[in-house]
């Protein structure tokens, strides 16, 4: 095992975070194993890393002690950038009701057909980031969420820049093009808001004329016009925008990561291909792959009051108010105190204790849809005969930018 801590301790103060971040992204599992064993709370000038399951669980559940302050400059008054507020609970509750879980089987059937059609168009070779893993959630937004008046390129662009700024352009990221990302996000917010204002006005008229449409925009407008609760047209626009932003890049990242892990393990790949004929048997392969390579290796929070991590152990560390804390959930999903034989790939492993969709107050709103969309996109790829990648996925700005598959026609 490489002695990461020895190198970390010997590094100048201004290089400690860059070293830790490099290992976190490029050599995660051996780096995390040493941290969990020898220093489960790693303090750097930019952020404090928590690597054991118990601490990650506490950070994400204790929203009063670990806030989402860093989201506020990116998302403004949107409820996901709020803590335990009335607006947060009201709007989240509305959106969970609007995303009707009874629709999930039909959504999966739609996703299967759409992903299969995108792959068939490749005729044996396809760059799948643009033409599948982004295209499929964009199609869902168009055909199910009510974005049918927008073109796919705009929807992809709006989602991309919002996620880039929120998740990959935080102060501790030191992004060299930080200002450009902010400008692109601001421009995309203006364009998306203008589009949704026009769509909302159109749908509002349809609703008043008795429209029988049943997409989320129409459902929200009917609710808004009912006057049954505090949910104005402004909330309709912001929450529908959140559906788009949350769907595209997250699906892309998860699907590409899962495929890379499966293709890197021939025995697992063979078993996954055999299971692909049955979605119920197959999905566990995807979520276990995402345990090995999650889209988000950590969730960032801001400490609100002095809080001890690793309490009751020799590694107890008090985190001061204002400190940025990373709940390194990638590491936590290999913590042997919670996961039996964590280094073994087990597609039947229970997922209840995993962090793929987050945890606590800010758990992914679209979890139910994501639980079918990501595995279905991956499954359609593995149903192709002799499918294989032409090389590793290319990442740009922390997210997959291109990945080409070939197969026998």
FENCOR-V394086 format. One line per field, one symbol per residue. ss: DSSP state (a for helix, b for strand, c for the rest). phi: phi as a letter, one per 40 degrees, with the letter a starting at -180 (. if undefined). psi: psi as a letter, one per 20 degrees, with the letter a starting at -180 (. if undefined). A space follows every 50 residues. Layout:
# FENCOR-V394086
ss = ???
phi = ???
psi = ???
This chain:
# FENCOR-V394086
ss = cccaaaaaaaccaaaaaaaaaaaaaacaaaaaaaaaaaccbbbccccbbb ccaaaaaaaaaccccbbcaaaaaaacccaaaccccaaaaaaaaaaaaacc aaaaaaaaaaaaaaaaaaaaaaccbbbaaaaaacaaaaaaaaaccccccc caaaaaaaaaaaaaaaaaccaaaccccaaaaaaaaaaaaaaaaaaaaaaa aaaaaaaacccccccaaaaaaaaaaaccccccaaaaaaaaaaaaaaaaaa aaaaaaaaaaaaaccaaaaaaaaaacccaaaaaaaaaaaaaaccccccbb bbbcccbbbcccccccbbbccccbbbbcaaaacccccccccccccccccc cccccccccaaaccccaaaaaaaaaaaaaaaacccccbbccccbbbccbb bbcbbbccc
phi = .ccccccccccddcbccccccccdcbbccccccccdcbacbbcbdcabcb bcddccccdccccccbcbdcccccbfcdcccbccbccdcccccccccccc cccddcccdcccccccccccccfhaaccccbacccccccccccbchcccb cccccccccdcccdccbbbcdccfccbdcccccccccccccccccccccc cccccccccgdbcbcdccdcccccccgcacaccccdccccdcdcdccccc cdccccccccccccbdccdccccccccbdcccdcccccccccaccbcabc bbccadbccfdgbcbdbcbcdgccbbcccdcdcbcccbbcfccccbcccd bcccbdbgagdbddccdccccbcccccccccccccfcaccicccbaggbc baabbbacb
psi = ppnghghghiqqgiigghgghghhhhlgghghghghhhmiooprhhqppp iqggggggghhmhhhnrkhihgihjcjqhijrcmrggghghggghhhhmo hiigghgggghgggghggghhhlippoighjfhhhghghghghhijkiiq qhgggggggghghghgijlrhihlphkghgggghgghhggggggghgggg gghgggghjkqjqkrhggghgggghhjirnnrhhhgghhhghgghigfhg gggggggggggghinggggghgghiiiohhhhhhhghhhihhmqhoirpq rpphqpppqkqjrijppppqqiqpponnhgghjjoiihoplhipooijpq ihjrkhkaqbhkqphkghghihgghhggghgiippkpqqiaqqpqpkiqp hqopqqrp.
